Amino acid sequence: MTGPYAVDAAFARRAFGHASASYDTAAVLQGEVRGLLLERLDLTRLEPRLILDAGAGTGTGSLALKRRYPKARVLALDSAQGMARAAAARGSWFRPLSVVCADAARLPLPDASVDLVFSNFMLPWSDVEQVFAEFRRVLAPRGVLTFATPGPDTLRELREAWATVDSSPRVHAFLDMHDLGDALVRAGFAEPVLDVERYTLEYTEVAGLTGDLKAMGEINALAGRSRGLTGPRKFEAMRAAYEAHRRDGRLPATYEVVFGQAWCPRESSSRAAESNTVSLEEVRRQLASRRGRR
């Protein structure tokens, strides 16, 4: 992908590799979103033989998928060696995981070999067009792609604060729901269903937010980012600008999360997936009904 969303993949890979030991402690929202992605699978009739957890990180989602589909083989894939090692450590003889360190834009898998692709918070640090094309290639007919990814309002307070002191992009850029839907269609997916949820995390100081982002490896990996070091004066100016958002003694950090699901057609026509498609309204209704029975 080119333009403002172009990513320095090697830089992102190193950042996530360094964060493998600290990721789970900081990734509270990512864990919440992962649970919602898994919950949405209840609405899809699926008996997968091979599941790809793309951008598996430390393997928490891979293990959850193995629990949900005990007969399936779960492949935990991550481009960062540190993350892949952490995922491998989660496997056991009782719930074995297959782990591979590879780029989701160049999957080491045969065509039409996967029944379910699951991806949580991976897309911003990859070339979305290439990744969706690869997901479409490896998915078997009637296979399902389900994912969650940050949207453009994510970290808007931090973005605004940095914009007051620096003209170069200091916060990673995120695609919106409509661009993601268009990319799915271009890749050949059928009847994509996308919706958005918004979350607000709260911090006492900006350093808490920036520390969490570093601990997760979720840093600015844009190809067009400033390559110089950030001096203490600039950081202090950004911190002061962020204070304008403080409410009731806390600093908000907005996350816009795009949830997506799409199907691989039986053949070339998108009409093949119509019988397996659930509308956005139906997704919301069924999820609300399930939560109400708990």
Secondary structure, DSSP 4 states (H G I P E B T S, - for coil): --GGG-B-HHHHHHHHHHTTTTHHHH-HHHHHHHHHHHHHGGGS----SEEEEET-TTSHHHHHHHHHSTTSEEEEEESSHHHHHHHHHH--SSS--EEEE--TTS--S-TT-EEEEEEES-GGGS-HHHHHHHHHHHEEEEEEEEEEEE-TTTTHHHHHHHHTT-SS--S-----HHHHHHHHHHHT-EEEEEEEEEEEEEESSHHHHHHHHHHHT----BTTS--SPPPHHHHHHHHHHHGGG-BTTBEEEEEEEEEEEEE--SSS-GGGGGGG---HHHHHHHHHHHHHT-
